[in-house]
Amino acid sequence: MEIIKPYKGKCEYSYTLGAFPTYELLKNRPEAVKEVYVHSSYTDKDKLGELCSRAGISLFTNDKQIARLSDKENVYVIGVYNKYESVLAKDRPHLMLVNPGNMGNVGTIIRTATAFNIFDIAIISPGVDIHNPKVVRGSMGALFHVNVEYFDSFESYSKIYCTNERECFSFMLTAKEQLTLNTCPKPDLYTLIFGNEASGLPEEYATYAKPLIIPQSEHVDSLNLTIACGIGMYMFNNR
């Protein structure tokens, strides 16, 4: 049994914090799992053990290891996995996040994307490490349902994925066209692009994609990124 140290970006592994994201890891990425730790007080150990046994994964009862990794949070199960890379599906809708900086936000956005049947997420660097345990936990394990691919720029993304069939839409406060259920475009293949939590999208994204704005009152300067992503994905998923 290897001693797993708290996560750092250079680690070759990461881990889930909690039973639910660990089950999602075991069900969707079993090939990446190294081992699973369970607290001695966890009450559903038999179910967890059966799932690990079927996948040939070692299950250890180790309260000290859980305390070392959970940073005093209320955690009873931890799944350790080897970090992996993935590529986007060319025939499905994409969500693009440009320089996202908040790990909790990105986790929530991944979970929301999965709820609205978007399973491919492009991140324009620099951006958060999606294998950071805070992102994994924020996604409630939805990370293991999606493909996430990093790019240096929109141009590097577009060379691979922007075919004639794909339409791209940038969500910008400077856009003139409002997004409503009545005006929402209806392409089969699309990419929805959102900017950084603090600065939004650079102006050049108005030339890369069709600019859209979500209508709002004058009493706030902008919507929270997670809310804006949720509204945009809902609109395009229910058009």
N, C-alpha and C positions, 0 to 999 in steps of 0.2 A: 504494500500500500504506500503510494507516494504521498509525501507531505505537500499539500497544495498551499501556496502562499497567496496573500491578497493580490488582487489583479493589478497589473500594470500594462500599459499599452504594448510593451515589447514581449509580453508573455505569448507563448504559442497556444495557450489554453484560455478558456474563460469558464464561467459557471452561472447556473441559474440559482436564484434565491427564492425558495418557496416551492411548495408541492405542485401547484398548477403549472407554472412554467416548466418545471422539471418533467411533468407528464407530457407536455407539448414537445419538449426536446426528445424524449424517448419515442414518441409516436411518429415524429416527422423527420428527425435527423439521427436515428439510432446509430448509424455508421460513424458518427462524429463523437459519440459519448465515450469517455474514458472510464468513469466510475461514478457511483452515486453514493452520497452520504445521507444517513437518516438519524435523527435525534432519538434517543432512547424512549422519550415520552410520546413519540408519534404514534397515532392510533390506527393508521391504515397501512401498516407495514407489510401485511400479507399481499395486498393488491400491488403495491410497489415492487415487492420482491418477485412476484409472478411476472410482471412486465419486464423487469431486468433479466430474469432467468431466460425468458423466451428470446431476448436479444443477445444473450451471452455477456451481459454486463455485470460487473462486480458491485455488490451492495454492501456497504459497511455501516455499522452503527458506531458513530464517533462524535460525541458531544463536543469535544475540544476542537475538532476540525470545523464543525459548524459554527462554533463561537468565534473562531479565528477569522472566518470568512464573512460572517453575517453582520459584523460591526454592531453587535448588540440589538439587532432587529429581531422581530418575532419570527424566526425562521426554523423550520423543522426538517426540511429536505433541501439538499443541494445536489445539482447534477453538474459534473465537470465534463467539459467537452473540448475537443481540439478545434481551434478556430479554422474556418473554411472560407473560401471565396465562391462566388456564384456569378453567373451572367444572366442578363435579362432575356426573356422570351420575346422574340421579334414580332410575334403575332398577337400580342396582348397589350392592353392599355398600360401606360407607365405613369408613375408619379416621379417628379424630379424635385429635389431639394437642393437649393444653391447655398452652399456654405452654412449649413445648420450648425448652431453652436450649443444648444441646450439638450442634454442627454434625455431628460425626462420628456421633453417635447417630442423628440424623435421617436422614443418608445411609444408614446401615445399615438403619434401619427401612423406608425407601422400597424398598430392595433386597429386604428380606424380604417386604414387602407384595406386591411384584410376583411373587415366587416362589409366594405363596399366592393368586394371582388376585384381589388387591384393588388396583384401579387408580385409586381416588379417595380423596384424603386431605384432610381438613379440618384447618386449624390455627387455634386460638383465640389471638389476639394478646394480649400480645406473644409473639413466637416467632422462631426463627431465620429468616434469609433463605435460602430454599431454592435460590437461584441463586448463593450463595457457592460458589466453586470447591471448598472443603473439603466441602460437602454433596454437590456433583456427583460428586466423586471417591469419597466414602464410599459413594455409591449405585452406583458402578461403571456409571454411565450409565443406571441404572434410572429415574432422574428423568424421562427423556424418554419413558417408557412411561406415566406416570401423570398424572392431573389433580390439581393442588394448588390449593386455594382458602382464602383467609384470611377470618376472621370476627372481629368485635369481641367477641362473646359467644356462648354456647350458644343463647341466645334468637334471635339473628339467623340462626344456622344452622337452627334448628328451624322458623322461619317459612317457609323455602324447602323443606327436605328431610324434615321429620318428618311424613309422612303417616300415615294409619291403618295402612298396610301395613308401615311401617318400625318395627322394634323397636331400642331403644338399650340398650346395656349398659355400665356404668361399672365399671372395675376398681379396687377400693378395698380397703385393708387392713382397714377396718371392716365390710366386707360379711359377712353371715352365710352366704350360699349359696356353696358351693365349686364351682369349675368343674373337671369331670373329663370324660373321654370318654363316660362313662355319663350324666352329668347335663347335658351341653352342650345348650343350646336349639337349635332347628332352624328358625328363620325363614328365608324365602327372601331377605328384605331386612332388613339390620341395619346398625347403626353400633357399632363398638367404640371405647370412649373411654378414653384413658390420660392420666395427669397428668404434671407436671413431674418431672424426674429427682430433684430434691432433696425436693420437698414433696408430690408426688402430687397427687391431685384434691382440690379444695375440697369440703367436706361437702355443699354444695348439689347436687352431682352425684348424690347418692343419691336426690334427688327428681326429677332430670331423666331418669334412666335406671335400669334394674334393676341393683343392685349385685352384683358377682361378685368372688370372691377365688380366686386360684390357690393351691392347698394347698402349703405349704412347711414345713420344719422350724423349730424354735424357735431355731436356731443363727445365723440371720441376721435382720436387721430387715425386709428387703424384697428383692425381685428387682431386678436391673438393668433399666432401662426397655426396652432393646432385647430382652432375654430375655423379659420379660413380654409385650411386643407379639408376639414370635415365637410364644410358647406360645398366646396367645389366638387369633391368626390361624390357627395350625395347627389348633386345636380346632374352630373354626367352619368351616374349609375341609374338614375330614375327619369331620364329625359323621355 
